[in-house]
Amino acid sequence: MKIAIQSTLGQRALESTRELRKLCDAGTDWVRINMSHTKHEDAEDIVGWLRRSAPQVKVLLDLQGPKLRVGKMAREQRIRPGDNVVFCTQALYNSAPPRDRDAQRLVPIASPFPFANLFSAELFRLKDGQVEFTIERRIPEQDVLICEAKGSGMIRSEKGLNAPGIDRTGAPLPAKDLADIALGQRLGVDAICCSFVTTGAELEQARAYVAKLSPDWKPQLWAKVECREAMEHLDGILAASDAVLIGRGDLAGELGGDPEIVHAAAMQIAKHVIAAGKTCSVGTKLLESMRASPEPSDEEIAALYDYLKAGVTGYLLTAETSVGDYPVEAIQTLRRFADGV
């Protein structure tokens, strides 16, 4: 059984073909281009280089999807446990005097849904579930949610935000996703990954758009399962997709940061996907310790083996290869593990 290693590109690889060459030579089977943070011209350069210099490496174009994010902030906010944070619209943040933004800890939310949808949230989480905010007051007439921080950290522009409890089903593919799919068609990428899918409807829409763009382009259509709605509608997602990628990072934001809970949920999803006869990959924080160390932890290797026993045939590295200090070592560790087992 071939285990596919998928590596996410970071700024170093975007700026240097030498760094990109290192990732390919280390044993990468797929390069993941994260369209949440990649400009079209950079994607064009990457795919062009891969086709010329590493044609054996396949390309996965990962769409942003209808993800909640922190909006555009003039400066980052440091928070500590017990601090009040005011989540608001971008318009309210922009209209507030700079002094009030800091004093009130205003944080804008960039939402693909009407802001009113956020009032059904149970809480908010940042940093893959590591920083949590409980909702103390909802003020719909002002589009404001006053929350209390239950952890410490920095809030920065465009950081991912989870809001368990909101209903995202029925939302169409964002215009950015459609533009990125069109880019994928021009570049002839091997697979498109739809992020934050909630049902099979988003995948059916993506497949119809792919067919409209070109009847000759037949990319694999992957579904990233990373939210509660996707877990509840998994059968419909499997029917509409070619493969599933389990996104453990945002899954942690949905379920809480407890690694054991996230691992158990990912295992449950993986077994369901494999039983349906679909290809399954798992990613995010697989080798988190290797962001700062050349060696993985025993717990990480044990988790990799659990996924392998469940039938997973792909491992996706994210921060390990995009911003970590040991991207080549992380890929080589996965390659040795996969080939050895």
C-alpha positions in Angstrom: 0.0 0.0 0.0 1.4 3.3 -1.1 1.3 6.1 1.5 1.1 9.5 -0.1 2.9 12.4 1.6 1.4 15.8 1.0 3.4 18.9 1.8 2.1 22.4 2.3 4.2 25.2 0.7 5.2 28.2 2.8 6.8 31.5 2.0 10.3 30.0 1.7 9.2 27.6 -1.1 7.2 30.4 -2.8 10.3 32.6 -3.0 13.0 30.0 -3.7 12.9 27.1 -6.1 15.9 25.7 -4.2 13.6 25.3 -1.1 10.9 23.8 -3.3 13.4 21.3 -4.7 14.4 20.2 -1.2 10.8 19.4 -0.4 10.3 17.4 -3.6 13.6 15.5 -3.2 12.8 14.6 0.4 9.9 12.4 -0.7 6.9 14.6 -1.3 4.2 13.0 -3.5 1.8 15.9 -3.5 2.3 19.7 -3.1 -0.5 21.5 -1.4 -1.1 25.1 -2.5 -3.2 26.8 0.2 -5.3 29.4 -1.6 -6.1 31.1 1.7 -2.6 32.6 1.6 -1.3 32.2 -2.0 -1.6 34.7 -4.8 -2.5 33.5 -8.3 0.8 34.6 -9.8 2.7 32.6 -7.1 0.6 29.5 -7.8 1.3 29.9 -11.5 5.0 30.0 -10.8 4.9 27.0 -8.5 2.9 24.7 -10.8 5.1 25.8 -13.8 8.2 24.8 -12.0 6.8 21.5 -10.8 5.7 20.5 -14.3 9.2 21.3 -15.6 11.4 20.1 -12.8 9.4 17.6 -10.7 6.7 16.2 -12.9 6.3 13.2 -10.6 4.8 15.5 -7.9 1.1 16.1 -8.1 -0.6 19.4 -7.2 -3.5 19.8 -4.8 -5.2 23.2 -4.9 -6.8 23.7 -1.5 -9.6 26.3 -1.6 -10.3 28.7 1.2 -14.0 27.8 1.6 -16.5 29.6 3.7 -14.2 30.0 6.7 -14.6 32.5 9.4 -11.6 34.7 10.0 -10.5 37.6 11.9 -10.9 40.7 9.7 -8.4 43.4 8.8 -6.9 44.9 12.0 -4.7 47.9 12.2 -2.6 46.2 14.9 -2.6 42.9 16.7 -4.2 42.5 20.1 -2.6 40.7 23.0 -5.2 39.0 25.2 -5.0 37.3 28.6 -7.5 35.2 30.5 -10.4 37.2 31.7 -10.0 40.0 29.1 -13.2 41.2 27.4 -13.0 41.1 23.6 -15.7 42.7 21.4 -16.2 40.8 18.1 -17.9 43.1 15.6 -18.3 43.8 11.8 -15.4 45.2 9.8 -17.4 48.3 9.2 -17.8 49.0 12.9 -14.1 48.4 13.5 -13.1 50.7 10.6 -15.4 53.5 11.9 -14.1 53.3 15.5 -11.3 55.8 16.5 -8.0 54.0 16.9 -7.9 54.6 20.6 -11.3 52.9 21.1 -10.2 49.9 19.1 -7.5 49.2 21.5 -9.3 50.2 24.7 -12.4 48.1 23.9 -10.4 45.3 22.3 -12.4 45.5 19.1 -11.9 42.5 16.8 -13.6 42.4 13.4 -14.9 39.2 11.9 -14.7 38.4 8.2 -17.7 36.2 7.6 -19.0 34.5 4.5 -22.4 34.7 6.1 -24.5 37.5 7.4 -23.2 38.7 10.8 -26.5 37.7 12.3 -25.7 34.0 11.8 -22.9 34.4 14.4 -25.4 35.0 17.2 -26.2 31.3 17.3 -22.6 30.5 18.1 -21.9 28.7 21.4 -18.5 30.2 21.7 -15.5 31.3 19.6 -12.1 29.6 19.3 -8.8 30.8 17.7 -5.5 28.9 17.1 -6.9 25.5 16.4 -8.9 25.5 19.6 -6.1 26.7 21.9 -7.7 30.1 22.7 -11.4 30.1 23.6 -13.9 33.0 24.1 -17.2 32.5 25.9 -20.0 34.8 24.8 -21.1 37.1 27.7 -23.5 39.4 25.7 -25.1 39.4 22.3 -26.2 42.8 21.0 -27.8 42.1 17.6 -28.9 45.7 17.0 -25.2 46.7 17.0 -23.8 43.6 15.4 -21.6 43.1 18.5 -20.7 40.0 20.6 -19.0 40.7 23.9 -16.8 37.8 24.9 -14.4 36.8 27.7 -11.1 35.2 26.9 -10.3 31.9 28.5 -6.7 31.8 27.3 -3.8 34.0 26.3 -2.3 34.8 23.0 -2.2 37.2 20.1 -5.2 38.1 17.8 -3.9 38.9 14.3 -5.6 39.8 11.0 -6.9 36.9 8.9 -6.4 34.3 11.6 -8.9 31.4 11.4 -11.9 31.5 13.7 -14.2 28.7 14.8 -17.7 29.3 16.0 -19.4 26.0 17.0 -23.1 26.2 16.9 -23.6 28.3 13.7 -25.3 26.6 10.8 -23.3 26.9 7.6 -25.3 24.4 5.5 -26.7 25.7 2.2 -24.1 28.4 1.6 -22.9 28.5 -2.0 -19.2 28.3 -2.9 -17.6 31.7 -2.3 -16.7 33.8 -5.4 -13.0 33.4 -4.4 -13.3 29.6 -4.5 -14.8 29.8 -8.0 -12.0 32.1 -9.2 -9.4 29.7 -7.7 -11.1 26.7 -9.4 -10.7 28.6 -12.7 -7.1 29.1 -11.9 -6.7 25.4 -11.2 -8.2 24.7 -14.6 -5.8 27.0 -16.4 -2.9 25.3 -14.6 -4.2 21.8 -14.9 -3.9 20.9 -11.3 -4.4 17.2 -10.3 -6.9 17.8 -7.5 -9.2 20.4 -6.0 -9.9 20.4 -2.3 -13.1 22.0 -1.1 -12.7 23.3 2.5 -15.3 23.5 5.2 -17.8 21.5 3.3 -21.1 20.9 5.2 -23.0 18.6 2.9 -22.5 17.1 -0.6 -24.0 20.3 -2.1 -20.8 22.3 -2.2 -19.0 19.4 -3.9 -21.7 19.0 -6.5 -21.5 22.7 -7.2 -17.7 22.5 -7.6 -18.0 19.5 -9.9 -20.6 21.3 -12.1 -18.3 24.4 -12.3 -15.3 22.2 -13.2 -17.4 20.6 -16.0 -18.5 24.0 -17.2 -14.9 25.3 -17.4 -13.6 22.4 -19.4 -15.0 18.9 -20.3 -11.4 17.7 -20.8 -10.1 18.6 -17.3 -10.8 15.8 -14.8 -9.3 16.7 -11.4 -10.0 14.7 -8.3 -12.4 16.4 -6.1 -11.4 16.2 -2.4 -13.7 17.1 0.5 -12.0 18.5 3.6 -14.0 17.3 6.7 -13.3 19.8 9.5 -16.6 20.9 11.0 -19.5 19.5 12.9 -21.9 19.8 9.9 -19.6 17.7 7.8 -19.5 14.9 10.4 -23.3 14.9 10.5 -23.6 14.8 6.6 -20.6 12.5 5.9 -22.5 10.0 3.7 -23.7 12.8 1.4 -20.1 14.2 1.2 -18.7 10.8 0.4 -21.2 10.3 -2.4 -20.2 13.6 -4.0 -16.4 13.4 -3.6 -13.5 11.4 -4.9 -11.5 11.5 -1.6 -11.6 12.9 1.9 -9.0 15.0 3.8 -9.5 15.1 7.5 -8.5 18.6 8.7 -7.5 18.1 12.3 -6.7 21.8 12.9 -10.2 23.2 12.4 -11.7 20.0 13.8 -9.9 21.0 17.0 -11.5 24.4 16.8 -14.9 22.8 16.4 -14.6 20.2 19.1 -12.2 21.9 21.5 -8.5 21.6 21.8 -8.3 18.3 23.7 -5.9 16.2 21.5 -7.5 12.9 22.5 -11.0 14.1 21.5 -9.8 15.3 18.2 -7.8 12.1 17.5 -10.9 10.0 18.4 -13.1 12.0 16.1 -10.6 11.8 13.2 -10.3 8.1 13.7 -14.1 7.7 13.6 -14.3 9.8 10.4 -11.4 7.8 8.8 -13.0 4.4 9.5 -16.3 5.6 8.0 -14.5 7.0 4.9 -12.5 3.8 4.3 -15.6 1.6 4.9 -17.3 3.5 2.0 -14.4 2.7 -0.3 -13.0 6.2 -0.6 -9.4 7.4 -0.3 -8.7 9.2 3.0 -5.9 11.5 4.1 -5.4 13.1 7.5 -3.5 16.3 8.2 -2.5 19.2 10.5 -0.3 18.8 13.6 0.7 15.3 12.6 4.3 16.1 13.5 3.8 19.4 15.4 6.9 18.9 17.6 9.0 18.9 14.4 8.2 22.6 13.8 11.0 23.2 16.3 12.8 19.8 16.6 14.4 17.5 14.1 12.8 14.5 15.8 9.1 13.6 16.3 7.5 12.6 19.6 6.6 9.0 20.5 2.9 10.1 20.7 3.0 11.5 17.2 4.4 8.3 15.8 1.7 6.3 17.7 -1.0 8.5 16.2 0.4 8.0 12.7 0.2 4.2 13.2 -3.4 4.4 14.4 -4.4 6.2 11.2 -2.5 3.7 9.1 -4.3 0.8 10.8 -7.6 2.5 10.1 -6.8 2.5 6.4 -5.6 6.1 5.9 -3.4 6.3 2.8 -2.3 10.0 2.9 -0.6 12.2 5.4 -0.7 16.0 5.0 2.0 18.2 6.6 0.9 21.8 7.1 2.9 24.1 9.4 5.7 21.5 9.6 6.7 22.3 6.0 5.2 25.8 5.5 6.7 27.6 8.6 8.6 24.9 10.6 12.3 24.8 11.1 12.7 21.3 9.9 10.5 20.8 6.8 12.9 18.3 5.0 13.3 16.3 8.2 9.5 16.1 8.7 9.0 14.8 5.2 11.8 12.3 5.6 10.4 11.1 8.9 7.0 10.4 7.3 8.7 8.7 4.3 10.7 6.4 6.6 7.6 5.6 8.7 5.4 5.0 5.7 7.9 2.9 3.8 9.0 1.0 7.0 5.5 0.1 8.1 
